[in-house]
Amino acid sequence: MGPLEGVKVVELGVWVAGPGAGGVLADWGAEVIKVEPPEGDPMRRLFALLSGHGQPASPPFDLDNRGKQSVAADLATDEGRAAALELIATADVFLTNLRPVAVERFGLGPDAVMATNPRLVYASVSGYGSTGPDVDRAGYDVGAFWARSGIAATLNPPDQDPPMIRSGMGDHVTAMTLVAGINAALLARERTGKGQLVETSLLRTGIWCMGWDLGIQLRFDKLLATGPRTEAPNPIANSYRCGDGKWFWLLGIEADRHWPPLLAALDRTELADDERFATSRDRRKNAAALVAVLDEAFESADREHWTDRFDRHDVWWAPINTVADVVGDPQAIAAGAFVDVPEADGAEAHRAVNTPVDFGGQITQPNRGVPALGQHTDP
């Protein structure tokens, strides 16, 4: 049983940011009742919606919705709205990522709902917040978190096109942000006896994640531009490719401290006497030359060779894993990054990504599988 055992959550959410928060709460032991439209959360049909693919399975949906109960209700009808309100009246938390205009249309806005359940924690996640000119604009992770927050514009040098974005990352950061807010509000309720409104947005979370860069912009009205790896300000905190084509990242953040161990691992101690590379300032000034030297050195052997050399000389580094590498990474497995999720009807469990927090020294385990659409609707 998780630490949220006994907490009842009603979720009115679609896609990722809202259901992602509900999924974490379910993994942590809360009873989460997912209210879906009769056609279901569109994430159930992800591949058909994105590309017309007929694949019925949706691992992204499964990750964010395992452990929940599913109730189907048409909120466009009086009967559906009444059923939703009846559920919410018994809940500790009401969680939604519908746009403000939609929840108000259904009569499920915070003022109306909290008036009938003063202990309720009303948790809302949106694209752009609850006030302002774009409050009802469609956001999505790519739009509100990545693009509008400034993150996407910093991923490549200014003369390159913005890269393709991996889906779900901003949604999941925002989901976990909302989970933190929900738990803070539940803790406050223990002291005051009263619930409250908890809000976050993809935009606000993205801006918070960009806080270092935006803080510098706010204070100094300038920002270090993203450049190519050959012009890294600190060449020993940079990516390199080995002779077998595998990449890794040097983690020499403390440039002068980490320089001598790297030279020992390379068996190139004479570079310490090269005036181009004598200090971190010199290495920054001559970054292109040093990157060229390191490129040539690292391409002379495979990554297994460099792993041994780095570990022997206490060089800080990390492999650049492919997604396939991650699922077999012994450290990720040992750290509890993956779990077996139960399937219905006694079918074999499927391997999935775990929620990234454990309690009491025990790896978090989902308490049930992924619900079928409307599986728990009263007949």
CORSULVEN-V231365 format. One record per backbone hydrogen bond with DSSP energy under -0.5 kcal/mol. NH is the residue of the N-H (numbers start at 1). CO is the residue of the C=O. E is the energy in kcal/mol with one decimal. If there is no record, write none. Layout:
nh/co/e
NH/CO/E
NH/CO/E
This chain:
nh/co/e
4/28/-2.7
5/2/-1.5
7/4/-2.3
8/6/-0.5
9/7/-0.5
9/31/-3.4
10/93/-2.8
11/9/-0.6
11/33/-2.9
12/10/-0.5
12/95/-3.3
13/11/-0.6
18/14/-0.5
20/16/-3.6
21/17/-1.3
22/18/-2.1
23/19/-2.7
24/20/-1.8
25/21/-2.2
26/22/-2.2
27/23/-2.4
28/24/-1.7
29/26/-1.8
30/25/-2.5
31/7/-2.6
32/30/-0.7
33/9/-3.1
33/31/-0.6
34/32/-0.6
34/69/-3.9
35/11/-3.2
35/33/-0.6
36/34/-0.7
36/71/-2.9
40/37/-2.3
44/41/-2.3
45/42/-1.7
46/43/-1.3
49/45/-2.4
50/46/-2.3
51/47/-2.1
52/48/-1.5
53/47/-1.6
61/58/-0.6
62/58/-2.3
63/59/-2.4
64/60/-1.3
65/61/-0.9
65/62/-0.8
66/62/-1.4
67/369/-2.9
68/65/-1.2
69/32/-2.6
71/34/-3.1
71/69/-0.5
73/36/-2.8
75/73/-1.0
77/74/-1.8
80/74/-0.6
81/77/-2.3
82/78/-2.4
83/79/-2.0
84/80/-2.1
85/81/-2.6
86/82/-2.1
87/83/-1.9
88/84/-2.6
89/85/-1.9
90/87/-1.4
91/88/-1.5
92/8/-2.5
93/8/-2.0
94/121/-2.5
95/10/-2.9
95/93/-0.5
96/123/-2.4
97/12/-1.1
98/12/-0.6
102/99/-1.3
103/99/-1.9
104/100/-2.1
105/101/-1.6
106/102/-1.7
107/104/-1.3
108/103/-3.2
113/109/-2.4
114/110/-2.6
115/111/-1.2
116/112/-0.6
116/113/-0.9
117/113/-0.7
120/117/-2.1
121/92/-2.6
122/120/-0.7
122/196/-1.7
123/94/-3.4
123/121/-0.7
124/122/-0.6
124/198/-3.1
125/96/-2.1
126/200/-1.6
135/132/-1.3
137/134/-1.8
143/139/-0.7
144/140/-2.3
145/140/-0.8
145/141/-0.8
146/141/-2.1
147/142/-2.0
148/143/-2.5
150/147/-0.9
152/146/-2.5
154/150/-0.6
154/151/-1.7
155/152/-1.1
158/226/-0.5
160/157/-2.2
169/166/-0.8
172/168/-2.4
173/169/-2.3
174/170/-2.3
175/171/-2.6
176/172/-2.4
177/173/-1.8
178/174/-2.3
179/175/-2.2
180/176/-2.0
181/177/-1.9
182/178/-2.8
183/179/-2.4
184/180/-2.0
185/181/-2.3
186/182/-2.3
187/183/-2.1
188/184/-2.3
189/185/-2.0
190/186/-1.2
191/187/-0.8
191/188/-0.7
192/188/-2.4
193/189/-2.6
195/118/-2.9
198/122/-3.2
200/124/-1.9
202/126/-2.4
203/127/-2.0
205/201/-2.3
206/202/-2.4
207/203/-2.5
208/204/-2.2
209/205/-2.4
210/206/-1.4
211/208/-1.8
214/210/-2.9
215/211/-2.5
216/212/-2.0
217/213/-2.3
218/214/-2.7
219/215/-2.3
220/216/-3.1
221/216/-0.6
221/217/-1.6
222/216/-0.6
231/228/-2.1
232/229/-1.3
237/234/-2.4
240/248/-2.5
242/246/-3.3
243/298/-1.0
243/301/-3.3
245/242/-1.9
248/240/-2.2
249/318/-3.0
250/238/-2.8
251/316/-2.6
252/236/-2.6
253/251/-2.2
255/253/-1.5
258/254/-2.7
259/255/-0.7
260/256/-0.7
262/258/-1.2
263/259/-2.0
264/260/-2.1
265/261/-2.3
266/262/-2.1
267/263/-0.9
268/263/-2.6
271/268/-2.0
272/269/-1.7
273/270/-1.5
274/271/-1.1
275/273/-0.6
277/274/-2.2
278/275/-0.5
283/279/-2.7
284/280/-2.0
285/281/-2.3
286/282/-2.1
287/284/-1.3
290/286/-2.1
291/287/-3.1
292/288/-1.9
293/289/-1.8
294/290/-2.7
295/291/-2.9
296/292/-2.1
297/293/-2.0
298/294/-2.9
299/295/-1.9
300/297/-1.4
301/298/-1.2
306/302/-1.7
307/303/-2.7
308/304/-1.9
309/305/-2.1
310/306/-3.1
311/307/-2.3
312/308/-1.9
313/309/-1.6
314/311/-0.7
315/310/-2.7
318/249/-1.7
320/247/-1.9
321/319/-1.1
326/322/-2.0
327/323/-1.5
328/324/-0.6
328/325/-0.9
329/325/-0.5
329/326/-1.3
333/329/-2.3
334/330/-2.5
335/331/-2.2
336/333/-1.4
337/332/-2.4
339/352/-2.5
341/339/-0.6
341/350/-3.1
343/347/-0.7
346/343/-0.7
347/344/-1.8
350/341/-1.9
352/339/-2.7
354/337/-3.0
359/362/-1.2
362/359/-1.8
371/65/-0.7
375/372/-2.3
376/70/-2.9
377/374/-1.7
